Amino acid sequence: MIFFPTVYRLIPHSKSQDCSLCDLQMISSKEKFILYLPCSGHDNTGYWLFTSFFKKWNFHSNNLIVQRIDFFLGCFLWVWHWFTLGRHKKLCYGDNRVYAYGSKKAKRYFSKSNAHMRKRGLDFDGQKIGRFPRLLYGWNDFIPEKTGVSVAIKARVSIVVHLYYIDLWQEISNLLSGLEFSFDLYVTLVQGSISIQEEILQRFPDARIHVVDNYGRDIGPFLVLLETGQLDSYDYICKIHGKKSQRKNHPWWEGDLWRRWLFFDLLGAPGIALKIIDTFDRYKQIGMIGSRAYRYPNRYFGKKHSLGNNHASICSIASRMGIAFKDQNLDFFAGTMFWIRREALDPMILLELSKDCVPEAQIDNFDGGCEHAIERCFSLSVTRAGFNIGDVDCVLEESIDRTDPQISISTL
């Protein structure tokens, strides 16, 4: 409990306006905290940090300016914020408190960001978040350590990447560079991103690069590769893409977290990719494995929101696969990133759904398009082919004593 406060103003650097998060280390003789603060990107916004007058702190941050506030003004601010109600309007680090200041929009952003992270089980002021820096910062400046020994696998594996946002190539290439097994890399690009081809080949000289029309977002190009038989020789396929999900009225870094969480669960967590491959090898009934955190519907995202405006389209696709779709059958990996057994895609390949995809320019919403219905039907193809679906969680079920994530398997 703080009775006599020392108050600091935390001002984001101008360069941090393009960052997902700001961070601040605060160290005393007995305590150390790392503060993770959602950056709204709005001018004239920042944070108030309230600490005890009787504790001395040293601060370090690459993206925040720390200014100590006059004692009497600080007391006024402390009393003012004492009456601020709502768990999501503040962050708590021990006895220390952080509140946002600025426009109503900026403060709403702060509250909404905190609520989103708490709902996800990864509170900004919780114990868990600091153990997963890749979820916060990605792989732009980080290449996972390799033992130098390639692990021999019998299976033929392909990793398919759709790269619409070329600025994400560094993160994706660093992520893939940490894998210690052989795989074939397929990269699909649209006309506007072909400038990245040379850079891709510098990192992965054997990469198969395909320039495609901008149809169906990441799903259309993937279907084209499947329907033209280019992935027929592989046992297992990992599908990922440069997801940003810049949605109106949503914190713009939500897409960053979503993408990185999926990357981590599928490829980035230590040893997880090899474990998934081994699971496919040992359990022939498994056809698909994805991230448990984004397997919808779940307690974060109910059935109604998971279904969206796609019911009629899903029913149509399911019917063409010989499935009578019912709402209770809805089960998919949001974000359309997953590992999948090649044969599990046969029912979908036969439908030639790539022909149903429309140009990106004609898509003016984030739900109800053909690709959104198809996203929800990959799992139907898996079950139609006679396989089960598995999922993995390398984040929420991780603990100090449990570093080996378990893959759960659903039965038909």
Buried (B, 14 or more C-beta within 10 A) or exposed (E): EBEEBBBBBBBBBEEBBEBBBBBBBBBBEEEEBBBBBBBBBBEEBBBBBBBBBEBEBEBEBEBBBBEEBEEEEBBBBBEEBEEEEEEBBBBEBBEBBBBBBBBEEBBBBBBBBBBBBBEBBBBBBBEBBEEBEBBBBBBEEBEBEEEEEEEEBEBBBBBBBBBBBBEBBBBBBBBBEBBBEEBBBBBBBBEEBEEBBEEBEEBBEEBBBBEBEBBBBBBBBBBBBBBEEBBEEBBBBBBBBBBBBEEEEBBBBBBBBBBBBBBBBBBBBBBBBBBBBBBBBEBEEBBBBBBBBBBBBBEBBEEEEBBBEBBEBBBEBBEBBEBEBEEEBBBBBBBBBBBBBBBBBEBBBEBEBBEBBEEBEEBEEEEBBBBBBBBBBBBBBBBBBEBBBBBBBBBBBBEEEEEEBBBBBBEE
